[in-house]
Amino acid sequence: MSSLAMKAWWAEARTKSAMQDSRLLFAGTQTGPSSKGIYGFHWDPASGELKELGLAAESNNPTFIALSPDGKHLYAANELDEYEGAKSGSVSGFIIDRAAAKLTHINTVSSAGAGPCFVGLDHTGHALFCADYAGGAAASFHIDQTGSISEAVSQFHYQGRGPAVQQEAAHAHRATVTPENRYVLINDLGLDCIHIYHLDAETAKLTPNNPPQWTAKPGSGPRALRFHPNGKWAYCLNEIASTIDVLAWDGKTGALTSLQHIDTLPKDYRGQAAASEIVIDSSGRFAYAAVRFWDRVVTYSIDPATGSLSQIGVTSCGSKVPRHMTLDPTEKWLLVANQGSDNIAVIQRDAQTGKLAEAGNSFPLVKPQCLVFV
């Protein structure tokens, strides 16, 4: 083979390798005059570059999206205060066309409460859950073989308030299925607790557990929850106090026990802050917490024996008001949806040390809310 042919062969091989490594990213948005729903992006993990592929599906305020375990369907929480004349938002299902980077609508149903801000699935893909922020409610739904969503199988409407101004009522914010797929945990920002339910995966029905909840410190505002890969620890990010609670999980009794309470903010910080998202890498060695208005991502190492967190770095979120973030499939990059600056920031990550680069790439998108690789 001539040197010219060899160069051409290597160029083609590199191109094929890059194409195989590339992934499709979907981004849910807050819709308005300049944003119409869920957008698709081509992801290049070699360079950390995103290329917008356009509107994947028109959808009304899809502020949180989730991938089914089989990778065939995408689901969205449509954060609305009214749906079909009732005081409720909705949840929508879509079939994924990877080749075209498009989504085909399956169906939409009432979320059984106003302002759904989260949607997620169990490990079988046959149970779907949503958390309704404005309505202070949570619901579960059955998913059939076609990906279609049933009407609500279970629904819970919470009453009460907390001590902070933002806690004038219950505000469900996250619905997390546990590692063994036996329980669902509902973070309630308004009532400073995590409601615990037993899950019947075949029917998607939820029933209150005993113990029925874990209680946070007053005024914390539990917002996001992530399990450690070992399934023994959970990390609760509190929006109002901008703190993290490290919790031990008992999958037999469905109980959460407090292990550590840690601040995300510097002791001398006096500005506005609202923690938004927490991410844990697949090795279980590092965690990342985003804090809005302070506009930083805090990096922690995780003690392999106790699960406790130790801060090892603080970096910019890549602009303003980080709503959501995710690691890419290679875990060499952290992607941040910055709602306040209409951009997705891509920050390089050192997988060995867990540390993030001081600056990253920026790609425009109006009011990004949630990022999901498919």
Secondary structure, DSSP 8 states (H G I E B T S, - for coil): --HHHHHHHHHHHHHHHHHHH-EEEEEEE--BTTB-EEEEEEEETTTTEEEEEEEEEE-S-EEEEEE-TTSSEEEEEE--S-BTTBS--EEEEEEEETTTTEEEEEEEEE-SSS-EEEEEE-TTSSEEEEEETTTTEEEEEEE-TT--EEEEEEEEE-----SSGGGSS--EEEEEE-TTSSEEEEEETTTTEEEEEEEETTTTEEEEEEEEEEE--TT--EEEEEE-TTSSEEEEEETTTTEEEEEEEETTTTEEEEEEEEESS-TT--S--EEEEEEE-TTSSEEEEEEETTTEEEEEEE-TTT--EEEEEEEE-SSS-EEEEEE-TTSSEEEEEEGGGTEEEEEEB-TTT--B-S--EEEE-SSEEEEEE-
